[in-house]
Amino acid sequence: MVKIGLFRKILSITLLILLFGTWLIIRSLTLDHVEDQLRIQHQSHLNKLASFTQEWLDSSQSLLEFTASMRPIRSMVPLQQKPILIQLKTYLPANYHTMVLDREGISRVDTDGKDVEGSDFSDRDYFQALKNEALNYTTEIIIGRTSKKTNSHPGG
């Protein structure tokens, strides 16, 4: 059996404690650096997503504004409106449902494929906002009362 003196034991334990402490400090610094890098990347991705979303919303709003101002849409003649709304749906694939309401809140045509002509939406909050503000469209996200889906309503 090898005898180790008290000095060597103390020296060995001190070196082990120093090595372990050094390892903990390096590990902590590395984890902090990785955490910072992940936070920066995460923020960068969020900023890109926010920018993309804003650009998409802006272009969608412009397209809805343009569509709402078109003569066939304002004519309130469903046969003239339907092809335009079908085309609109190809440009706004995430837009589940777009409809044209007349000034009394009666649906004239929509992109949902359902025959909603004549349905009364005059009691809906979005229609009241459109009517009270003399707007041609709404950019708010609207959850349909019966469908529970998001909708967008350029009005005439």
N, C-alpha and C positions, 0 to 999 in steps of 0.2 A: 504494500500500500504506500502510495506517495503522500508524503506529508507536505502540506502547504502552510506556510507561515501566515500569521495574522495579517501582516502587511500585504502579502500577495492576495489574500482573501478580500481585504478591504479594497485594494486596487482593482481586482477583478470585478467586484460588485459595483464600484464607482464607474468603471468603464462600461459595464453593461447598462447602468442607469443612464449614462451620457449618450450611449448609442441609441437606446430606446427613446430617450427624450428628443434626440436629433431626428430620429425616424418619425416621431409624432409631429414635430414641428414641420418637417418637409411634407408629410402627408397632409397636414392641415393647410399649408400654403398651396399645395397642388389642388386640393379639393376646392379651396376658395377661388383659385384661378379657373378651374373647370366650371364652377358655378357661375362666375362672372361671364365667362365665354358663352355659356348656355343662355344666360339672361340676355346678353347682347344679341345673340342669334334669334332668340324668341321675340325680342322687341323688334328686330329687323323684319322678321316674318309677319308680325302683327301690323307693322307699318305698311308693308307691301300689300297685305290683304286689305287694309283700310283704304289704301290708295286705289287699288283695283276696284273695290266695292264702290267707292265714291265716283270713279270714272264710269262704272257701269250704271250707277244711279243717274248721273248727269246725262249720259247718252240716252238712257231710257226715258228720262224726263223730256229731253229735247224731242225724241221721237213721238212721245205721247202728245206734247204740245203741238208739234207739226200735224199729227194725225187729227187732233181735235179741231185744228183750224182749216182743214181741207173742206172744200165746197161740198163734195159728196157726203161727208160726215155731217156737216151742218145742214144739209138738205133735208135730213130726217126721212129719207127714202131708203128703206131697208135693202132693196135690191142694189142700190148704189153703195151702201155702206158695207155690206157683207164681204165683198171681195177685198176691200181695204183692210178690214179687221182680220181676215184670214191671212193676208200678207203681213200685217203687223205681228201676228202670232209667230211667224217664221223669224222675224227679227228679234222678238222677245220670247225665246223659248221657255224661260223661267216664269213668264207671266201666264199663270194658269187660266185666267179668265178676264177678258176685257169686254165691256158692254157700252152701248150708247144709250143714254137716257134722254128723253125730251125734257122740255122745261118744266113739265109737271111731274117728272120722276118716273115716267112710264118707259119701260125698256123697249127699244126698237129693234136692236140686233146685238148679238154677242159672239164671242169666239169659242164658247164652250160646246157648241154643237147641239145644244138643247134649244127647243123652241120656247124662248122666254118673252117673245113679243107680247106686249100688253101687260106684263107683270109690273105691279106698282111698287116702286122703291122710294116713294116720296117721304115715307116716315123714317128713313134711315138717316143716321147722323151725318154720313158723308154727303148725302144728297142735300141735306139742310145746309151744310157748310158751303157746298158749291153754289146753292141758290142764294144764300145770304151774302156771299162774297162776290157774286157775279163772275165766277170762274168757269173755265171750259173743261177743266180736268182736275183731278186730285192726285197728289203724289204720295198720299199717306198709304201705309199698308193697311188693308181692310180685310178683316176676317168675315167671310160670308155668314150671315145669320143661320142659314139652313145647311150650306155645304161645309161650313167650318174650314174652308180653304181661303188662301189669300187671293185678293181680287184687286184690279185696278180699273178705274172707271173714267174714261174720257167722256165728258158730257157734251151735249150740244145746246 
